[in-house]
């Protein structure tokens, strides 16, 4: 026996079943019940809650523009610029401050002497002070207080082109051959004469009668050779302090020089110098040796 059952279902449910599966693909059914609509609204609400754009407050355009301002046009925006109003065309660091590579507090754009050693005091141009104005800063100047308007080398010292120990500005005999003995004016000493009769008692600069006779003979020689110039050099033994011996040796030389001037010799051809105990000719360990060291020498130089 065949039985036929008829199941009565709501129309909405039938439509839902009918619009699923293959029929939905074939006919494009979109009819839904109340439950689907509610579900769609819930999904839409969920999307709105998770969207980043809906949770971030937009930055006003005016504020964005202010953040990027660079009033001094140094490439560093105002918010990060620690040195505002930097002059135009100044090279700056990441903080917007003028570069000072040698750390002398003078910006590179104004520094005329970049590379100054650390700790050196500089002027407004960034250069080390130059007290004698010779073009060589104090920290490199080995000859401070050089006279004005003389040519100096890289150490701030006057040139001595013939290397005779006498700077060019005082050298009357430029081009002296290497290794020759020169007197304080830079000229070759052609002869050194020790005045054997000119010796002194310890601590004395008084000329003896024998010393005066020797100097009269020197005066005669100078009159016969007018191109000769003489350095009168005083010496001492090592008795006493260096300061006292220096003063005493110079005093002895001056006494001999004055005696020659009194005999009519021009002071222009006479140079006076004291050497203290620095150039002994004998030992200072004996009385006789010390007596020989207390002397006056005449160093003859021929003027070209």
LUMLOLUM-35168 format. One record per residue (C-alpha): x, y, z; residue in three letters. Coordinates in steps of 0.25 Angstrom, whole numbers, plus 2048, in hexadecimal, padded with zeros to 3 digits. Layout:
XYZAla/...
END
This chain:
800800800Unk/80580E7FCUnk/804819806Unk/805827802Unk/80983280DUnk/80784080BUnk/810849814Unk/80A857816Unk/816861818Unk/816871818Unk/81887780BUnk/82487F810Unk/82C872813Unk/82886C806Unk/82E8787FEUnk/83A878807Unk/83D869803Unk/83986C7F5Unk/8438777F4Unk/84F86F7F9Unk/8598667F2Unk/8588657E3Unk/84C86D7E1Unk/8528797E7Unk/85D8797DDUnk/8548767D1Unk/8498817D4Unk/85088B7DDUnk/84688A7E9Unk/8488947F4Unk/83C8927FBUnk/83F89180AUnk/837890817Unk/838899823Unk/844892829Unk/84D89481DUnk/84A8A381DUnk/84D8A482CUnk/85A89C82AUnk/85E8A681FUnk/85C8B2828Unk/8658AB833Unk/8708A8829Unk/8708B7824Unk/8708BC832Unk/87C8B2835Unk/8848B8829Unk/8818C682EUnk/8878C383CUnk/8948BD837Unk/8978C782CUnk/8A38CF82FUnk/89E8DC828Unk/8928DC831Unk/89B8DB83EUnk/8A68E683BUnk/8A38F583CUnk/8A88FC830Unk/8B3907831Unk/8AE91582DUnk/8B591A820Unk/8BA926827Unk/8C191E832Unk/8C8915828Unk/8CD921821Unk/8D392782EUnk/8DA91A831Unk/8E291B824Unk/8E692A825Unk/8F592E824Unk/8F693D826Unk/90593E824Unk/905935818Unk/91192D81EUnk/90A91F81BUnk/90691D829Unk/8F891F82CUnk/8F4929837Unk/8F091E841Unk/8FE918841Unk/90692483FUnk/90E92884BUnk/914934844Unk/90A93C83EUnk/90D947834Unk/91A94182FUnk/91F94A824Unk/91D946816Unk/92693D80FUnk/92C93881DUnk/92F92981EUnk/92892482AUnk/928917832Unk/91B90E834Unk/91791783FUnk/917923836Unk/92392A83CUnk/92F92F834Unk/93B925833Unk/94792883BUnk/95191C837Unk/95D92183FUnk/95492484CUnk/95A93284DUnk/94C93884FUnk/94D93F841Unk/944939837Unk/94A93382AUnk/94393D821Unk/94B949829Unk/95894182DUnk/964946825Unk/96D93C82CUnk/96692F82CUnk/96D923833Unk/97292C83FUnk/97692284AUnk/96D91F855Unk/96E929861Unk/97593485AUnk/97094285CUnk/96B94884FUnk/96795684AUnk/959959843Unk/95E953836Unk/96194683DUnk/97094883CUnk/97A946847Unk/98095384DUnk/98D959847Unk/993963851Unk/99F967849Unk/99796883CUnk/9A095F834Unk/99595782EUnk/99894B836Unk/98F948842Unk/994948850Unk/992939852Unk/99C936846Unk/9A5942848Unk/9B393D84DUnk/9B894C84CUnk/9AE955853Unk/9B0964853Unk/9B6964845Unk/9B8972840Unk/9AE978837Unk/9AE977828Unk/9B996C827Unk/9B895F81FUnk/9B6953828Unk/9B6944825Unk/9AA93A829Unk/9AF93A837Unk/9AE949839Unk/9BD94B839Unk/9C5955830Unk/9CC94E824Unk/9DA94B825Unk/9DD948817Unk/9EC944818Unk/9EA93D825Unk/9F594482DUnk/9EC946839Unk/9EA955836Unk/9DC958831Unk/9DB960824Unk/9D796D829Unk/9E496E832Unk/9ED967828Unk/9F7970822Unk/9FE96581AUnk/9F395D813Unk/9F895080CUnk/A0294D816Unk/A0893F813Unk/A0393381BUnk/A0A930828Unk/A1393C829Unk/A14944836Unk/A0C951836Unk/A0A95C83FUnk/9FD962844Unk/9FB96A837Unk/9FC95D82FUnk/A0A960829Unk/A15956828Unk/A1F957833Unk/A2D95782CUnk/A35958838Unk/A33956847Unk/A3E95D84FUnk/A3F95B85EUnk/A45967865Unk/A4F96186EUnk/A5296D875Unk/A4396F878Unk/A40967884Unk/A3896A891Unk/A3896789FUnk/A2C95F8A4Unk/A209688A4Unk/A2797489EUnk/A2697B891Unk/A32985893Unk/A3C985888Unk/A4A98388CUnk/A5698B886Unk/A5997F87DUnk/A4B97E878Unk/A4B98D874Unk/A5898B86CUnk/A5297F865Unk/A46987861Unk/A4E99285CUnk/A54988852Unk/A4698484EUnk/A4299284BUnk/A4E994842Unk/A4A98883AUnk/A3C98D838Unk/A4099A833Unk/A49993829Unk/A3D98A824Unk/A31993824Unk/A2898881EUnk/A2A97F82AUnk/A1F97E835Unk/A22978842Unk/A1A97184DUnk/A1F97385BUnk/A1B967863Unk/A1C966872Unk/A1E959879Unk/A1E954888Unk/A22947890Unk/A1793F896Unk/A189468A4Unk/A0B94C8A8Unk/9FD94B8A2Unk/9F994B893Unk/9F2958895Unk/9FE95F89CUnk/A08959891Unk/9FF95E886Unk/9FF96C88BUnk/A0E96C88FUnk/A12966881Unk/A0A97187AUnk/A1097C883Unk/A1E97787FUnk/A1B978871Unk/A15986872Unk/A2298B87AUnk/A2B98686EUnk/A2198C864Unk/A2199986AUnk/A3099A86BUnk/A3199885CUnk/A269A385AUnk/A2F9AC863Unk/A3A9A9859Unk/A329AE84DUnk/A2C9A1848Unk/A1E9A3843Unk/A1399B84BUnk/A0D99883EUnk/A1798D83CUnk/A1798884AUnk/A0D97E84FUnk/A0D97A85EUnk/A0896D864Unk/A0A965870Unk/A0A956871Unk/A0B953880Unk/A12945882Unk/A0C93F876Unk/A1993F86DUnk/A2593B876Unk/A33939870Unk/A3893287CUnk/A3492A888Unk/A2C930893Unk/A3292689DUnk/A3F92E89FUnk/A4293C8A3Unk/A4B93E896Unk/A4093888DUnk/A35942893Unk/A3F94D891Unk/A4094A882Unk/A31949881Unk/A2F957887Unk/A3395E87AUnk/A2E96786EUnk/A2F96285FUnk/A2F96A853Unk/A27964847Unk/A2B96A83AUnk/A2196B82EUnk/A24971821Unk/A1897981BUnk/A1597780DUnk/
END
